[in-house]
């Protein structure tokens, strides 16, 4: 039995490693090209993104390459009647499948760790590289398109051109949040990495805000760099470290209780004064809106830990389905076996995962429903496991 286990693990390991390296390398190139195109990153900074993008791409390629390796090996093994020979020797399928399931469990833990690494270290690293090259990115895009706009359209920069000294000619900067427009004859951009601010030195500056026009000969305006470049350290649950989620959830619950006390105090005061209309006053409405926003935030925080564990352990459930299905099909053509496994994953796993995730974020279903997709795949795999043991 030891010889059989070593044979299975050696063949599986070689196929898995080759597939993982090839697919991850392909996804890495696609990810780098997409980052460079979407954010207009110069080539000198693209190479610095490789370790951070690699972490994210490897979390995607890991379950697919593991499924591919398992279906290739067991399709060939079953197609050449090796499974029948082992069963004739008294070796049940569970005996040579168990080591594969153990390896899949270990790979799932690794996949969860890589996913956690890509969410925290990877995304933060991408933002850090973009912060360092923000000046070159801005100048490059303005030279090419004479326009720069953030993803949320809060900051827009328009120029007539950029000269050889990287000065902006007749720039116009629109700050949507402050409802302000700044115009000037020329401007010079610089990045302060210590304070993480974009500094713009204007010549002959004109400020238009709220119907007021102000003229200034020379002035330096500072804009937080996080308003120009997305910050990987944002408080979005999908970007947070798991160790910080409980603290953020506790803080949100405390603030929600504070908003409820504000509503209670206003309504008590209104009842005492005999003013029923004050029950729908502006402070109460603002507090109710804040409570609604906090509840949505808490729901998204609550679903994040089980979501990450569920997506990490999809490796195990893919193998749980792929190995017995490849044996049951008895075809040496591994493409047929792979696509036979991929069809229920495509038609069942991902729709169930998206449905459970969406409903859990809305608070209509408990957070653990994100495991529904894994359970569905697991039940199908259990059916084929019984089939290969029975026949």
N, C-alpha and C positions, 0 to 999 in steps of 0.2 A: 504493500500500500504506500509506503514511503517513496518508492520509485515512481509510482503513478502520480502522487501529489507533486513531487519535484518536476516531473515532466510537464504537468499542467501549468504549474506556476512559472516555469521557465518559458514555455511557449507563449503564455498569456503576457508575461512581463515584457518580452521582446516586442511583441506586436503593439502592446499598449505604449511603451516608451517611444517607439518609432512614430506611431500615430499622434501621440501627444506633442512631440517636438514639431512634427510637420504642420499639424493643424494650428498650434499655438503661434508658430512663426507666421503662418498665413494670416491669422487674425490680428497679429501684432502689426503687420504691414498695413492692413486695412484700417486698424485703429489709429495708427500714426498719421496715415494719409487723411483720415476724417478729421482728426484734431487739427492738423496743419491747415486743412481747407476751411473748416468752420471758424477757426480763431485766427487765421492768417498768420500762423507762426512761422518765422524764418527757419531755414534748414539748420542753422547752427544751434537752435533750441530744440528742434525735433529730436535730435539724438539724446538729449537729456531726459526726454519723456519715456525712453525705452523701458527702464525698470518699473516705472509706475503703470504704464499701459500694459506691460507684460503680466503684472499681477491680476489686472482685471480680465484680460483675455484668457489667461490660464484657468480662471474660475469658470469660464464658458466652455472651454475645450475639454476640460477634465471629464465630465460625465459622458460626452459624446464619444471620446476616444476609448473610454472604458467599455461602453456599450459595443462599440465597433470591434474591439479586441475580443470580447467575450463571444459575440456572434460569429466572428471569423473562426475562432478556435473550435467552438462546439459544433458549428455547422460542418466543418471539415471532419471533426471527430465522429459525428453521427453519420455523415454521408459515407465514410469509409468503414462503417460497421464496428468501430472501436467500442462504442457504447454497448452494443449487443454482446461483443466479446467479453467485456467487463461484467455485464449482468450474468452471462453464462458461467463466469468464474465465481459467481456469488457476491460480486461487489455491487451494491445498490447505487443508484445515481446520487443519493444523498451523501455517500461517502466521498465521492470526488467533487461534488458541488460545494460541500461545506467549506473547504479551504478557500474557494473562490468567493463565497459569501463573506468570510472573515476578512479577506483582502479588500472586498468592496466596502465593508464597514470601516476599515482603517482609512481607505481612500476618501470616504465620505467625511471623516473627521478632518483629514487634510484639506478637502474641498471647502469645508466650513471655515477653516483657519485662513485659507487663501482668500475666500470671499470677504471675510472680516478685514483682512489686510488690505484688500483692494478698496474697500469702502472707506477706511480711515487713512492709512498711509498712502495708498495709491492716489486717491482723489486730491488729498492735501498736497501731495508731491507735484501733481500736474498743475495745481494752482500756484505753487511756489515757483515753478519754472516759468509760468506765464507772467507772474509778478516781476521776475527778474528781467524778462524780455518785453515787458509791457511797452516801454518807450519805442523799441524797434518795431513792435507789432503795430502800434498806433501810427507811427510815421510811415511804415510800409503800406498800410491800408489807405492812409490819406493820400500818399503819392499815387497809388494805383486808382482809387475810386473817388478821391476828394470828399469822402464821407465816412464817418464812423458812427455806429449806433450800437448801444448795449442790447443784450438779449431782451431785457424788460422794457426797452425804449425809454428809460428814465434819463439817459444822457445821450445827446446827439451832437456831433462835431462836424461842421461843414467848412471847407476851405476852397479858395480859388486855386491854390497850388501850394507846393512845398519847394523851397529853394535848396541850393547845394549845402547850405549851413543848417538844414533841417528846420528852418523857420517856417511857420505857417503864414501864408499870405491871405489877408482879409478873412480871418477865421470867424466863425459864428458858433457859439456853444449854447445849446439849449438844455436847461435843467428842468425837467418836467415837474419834479417834486416841489421845487421852489417857485415854479411858474416864472422863471427868469431866463432872459436871453442876453448873451454877452457878445458884443461885436468889437473888433479891433482892427488896426491897420496891419499889425504883425503879432505873432505870439511864438514863444519858445517853450517846448515841453521838456520836463525833467521829472524823474522818478526818485522819491525819497523812500528807500527800502526800510529804513529804521521806523519811520512813522507810517509807512505803507500809504503814501499819499501821492497823487499826481499834482505836480506844481506847474501852473501855466503863467508865464510872465507875459503880460500884455503891453503893447504900445498903443497909445491913443484909444483907451478902452471906453466903451459905451455900454451901460447896463440898462436894460429895459425890464421893469418888474412892477406889476400892479398899476400900470398907467403912469409910472414914474420913470423919468429918464435921467441918468446920472453920467457925467463925463469925468473921466480920470485920465491923466497923462500916462502914468506907469503904475501898474498894480500886479501883484502876484496873487492868483486865486488857487486855493488848495481844494482838491476833490478827493475823497477817500477812494483808494484804489479798488476796494471791494465793490464800489459802485460801477467800476469800469470792467473789472475782471471778476468772475464768480469765485467766491472764497470757499475752499474745500472744508473750512471749519464752520460752516453754517449750522444753524440749529435745526435743520431739517432732519427728521428721524432717520431717513435713509443714509445720511452722512455721519451719523453719530456712532461713537464707540458703544458697544453693548454695556460696558461698565458704567457709562454715564446716563443710560436711558432711565434707570430707576430714579436717579436723582432729579432728572428733568421732569419725570412724571410726578414725583412728589411735589416739586416746586409748582407745577401747573395746577395740581389739585389744591394746594394751599392758596394760590391766587384765585381759583374758582370760588373757594369758600369765602375769601375776602370780598369778591364781587357780590356774592349772595348776601353778605352782611350789609353791604352798601344798599342793595335793593330793599332789604328788610328795614333799614334805618329810614330810608326815604319814604317808604310806604307807611311806616309807623308815624312819622312826622306829619305826613299828608292826612292820615286818618285823625290824628289829634287836632289838626287845624280844620278838619272838615272839608278838605279839598280833594274831591274824587279825581278831577282832571290831572292832578299832579302824579297819579299812579302811572300815567303814561308819559311822564316828563322826560326830558332829554337825558339826565343822568341815569334814570332807570333803563331807558332804551339802550344807552351805551353799555351799561353793565350787562344787560341781557345778551347783546351782541358779542361782548367779550366772553361771556360764559359759553355761548355757542361755539365760538372760535377755539376756546380752550378745550372743550369737550372733543371737538374734532382732532385737535392736536394730541390729546391723551389717547384717543382711539388709535391714531397712527403710531404713537409711541408703543402702545401695548402690542400691536401686531408685529412690530419689527423683530423682536427676539425669535418668536416661533417661525417667522418667515425665513430668517437666515438659517435656522437649523433645518427647516424643511427643504430649502433649496440646496443646502449642503448635502443632505442625505438622499437627494435624488439619485446620486451615484449608486447607492445600495439598491434602491428599488428598480433602477434601470437594469442592473445585473440580475436582480431577482426575477425580472420578466424575461430578459434576453437569453439567459443561459438555458432554462427549460424549454423555451419556445424554439430555439435553434436546434436542440436535441429532438424535440417532437416533430419538427418539419422533416428531418432526415434528408436534407439536401446539402451537398457539398458546395453549392453555389451560395457563398456567404452574402452576396448582394440581396438575394431573395429573403434570407433570414434577417438581415439588417433592416430592410425596409418593412418586413412583417412586424418587427419590433417597433420601428419608428412610427408606423401608422397609429397604433393606439396611444403612443406618447404624444403625437401631434394632434390627434383628434380628441383625446381624453385628458391627458396630463395637463397640457398648457391651458386649455379652456377652464378646467376645474381650478387650476392654480390662480388664474386671473380672476375668476368669479369669486373664489374664497377670499383673495386678497382685497378685491374691491369692496365686498360686503363687510369684511372685518374692519377696513378703514372707515367705512360709513357707520360702524357700530351696530349694524343690524344682525350680525352673526358674531359669535365669540372668536377671539384671535386664533385659537387652535384649529379653526376650520381651514387654515392654509395647508394643513396636512392632508386634506381630503384628496388632493391629486395623488399624493404618494400612496395613500390607502387604496385608491381605485386601481392604480398600477399593481400594487401588491396583491390585490384579490385576483386579478387576471393571472399574475405570475403563479399564485397558489394553485389555480386551476390546472395550469400546464405542469406544475410539479407533481400533482396527483396523477395526471395522465401518463407521464413518463415513468412513474413508479408502478402504475397498474399494468401498462402494456410494454 
